[in-house]
Amino acid sequence: ALLYQNGEFAEACTLQQEVYSARKLFLGGEHPHTLSAMFCLATTYSTMSNYKDAAPMFKQVYEQRSLVLGSEHPDTILAAASYIAATNKWIEELENKLNDIK
């Protein structure tokens, strides 16, 4: 969290990938702690404007949280909103690239 707060996103991303991988291995992909680690990693990707990687991760967190926590849980709703925001940013980024080609 300290790396992220200090704007050291690449370093934070590396650590978050390690945490996510370890939690997935030891706790399983649907465990709430694993989903939290994935959400943090997706958030860092999004902060770094890496929407291509962030959007699918937010989607996976949303889908798993829906199953584990229910669709009305605040964490599930936050994951859905994050997925929508990252997807919209990714689409915008792709549209800009297409416009640059024209």
C-alpha positions as CSV (number, residue, x, y, z in Angstrom):
1,A,0.0,0.0,0.0
2,L,2.9,2.4,0.8
3,L,4.4,2.0,-2.7
4,Y,1.0,2.7,-4.3
5,Q,0.4,5.7,-2.1
6,N,3.9,7.1,-3.0
7,G,3.1,6.7,-6.7
8,E,5.5,3.9,-7.2
9,F,3.0,1.9,-9.3
10,A,5.4,-0.4,-11.2
11,E,6.9,-1.6,-7.9
12,A,3.5,-1.9,-6.3
13,C,2.3,-3.9,-9.3
14,T,5.1,-6.4,-9.0
15,L,4.4,-7.0,-5.3
16,Q,0.7,-7.2,-5.9
17,Q,1.2,-9.8,-8.6
18,E,3.2,-11.9,-6.1
19,V,0.6,-11.6,-3.4
20,Y,-2.2,-12.4,-5.8
21,S,-0.3,-15.5,-7.2
22,A,0.5,-16.8,-3.7
23,R,-3.1,-16.3,-2.4
24,K,-4.5,-18.0,-5.5
25,L,-2.1,-20.9,-5.0
26,F,-2.8,-21.4,-1.3
27,L,-6.3,-20.1,-0.8
28,G,-7.9,-20.7,-4.2
29,G,-9.2,-18.3,-6.8
30,E,-12.6,-17.7,-5.2
31,H,-11.4,-17.0,-1.7
32,P,-12.3,-13.4,-0.6
33,H,-8.6,-12.6,0.2
34,T,-7.5,-13.7,-3.2
35,L,-10.3,-11.6,-4.8
36,S,-9.1,-8.6,-2.8
37,A,-5.6,-9.1,-4.0
38,M,-6.8,-9.4,-7.6
39,F,-8.9,-6.2,-7.2
40,C,-5.9,-4.3,-5.8
41,L,-3.8,-5.5,-8.8
42,A,-6.5,-4.5,-11.2
43,T,-6.8,-1.1,-9.5
44,T,-3.0,-0.5,-10.0
45,Y,-3.2,-1.6,-13.6
46,S,-6.1,0.9,-14.1
47,T,-4.1,3.7,-12.3
48,M,-1.2,3.0,-14.7
49,S,-3.7,3.3,-17.7
50,N,-3.3,-0.4,-18.4
51,Y,-7.0,-1.0,-19.0
52,K,-6.4,-4.0,-21.3
53,D,-5.3,-6.0,-18.3
54,A,-7.4,-4.2,-15.6
55,A,-10.9,-4.7,-17.2
56,P,-10.8,-8.5,-17.4
57,M,-9.5,-8.8,-13.9
58,F,-12.3,-6.5,-12.6
59,K,-14.8,-8.6,-14.5
60,Q,-13.4,-11.8,-12.9
61,V,-13.5,-10.2,-9.4
62,Y,-17.1,-9.1,-10.1
63,E,-18.2,-12.5,-11.2
64,Q,-16.6,-14.4,-8.3
65,R,-17.8,-11.9,-5.7
66,S,-21.3,-12.2,-7.1
67,L,-21.1,-15.9,-6.4
68,V,-19.4,-15.7,-3.1
69,L,-20.8,-12.5,-1.6
70,G,-24.0,-11.9,-3.6
71,S,-24.8,-9.3,-6.2
72,E,-25.9,-6.7,-3.6
73,H,-22.8,-6.7,-1.5
74,P,-20.9,-3.4,-1.6
75,D,-17.6,-5.1,-2.7
76,T,-19.4,-6.8,-5.6
77,I,-21.0,-3.5,-6.7
78,L,-17.6,-1.8,-6.4
79,A,-16.1,-4.5,-8.6
80,A,-18.9,-4.0,-11.2
81,A,-18.4,-0.3,-11.3
82,S,-14.6,-0.7,-11.6
83,Y,-15.1,-3.1,-14.5
84,I,-17.4,-0.7,-16.3
85,A,-15.0,2.2,-15.8
86,A,-12.0,0.3,-17.0
87,T,-13.8,-1.1,-20.0
88,N,-15.0,2.4,-21.0
89,K,-11.5,3.7,-20.7
90,W,-10.1,0.8,-22.7
91,I,-12.7,1.5,-25.4
92,E,-11.8,5.2,-25.4
93,E,-8.2,4.3,-25.7
94,L,-8.9,2.0,-28.7
95,E,-11.0,4.6,-30.4
96,N,-8.2,7.2,-30.0
97,K,-5.8,4.8,-31.6
98,L,-8.1,4.2,-34.5
99,N,-8.5,8.0,-35.0
100,D,-4.7,8.3,-35.0
101,I,-4.5,5.8,-37.8
102,K,-7.1,7.7,-40.0
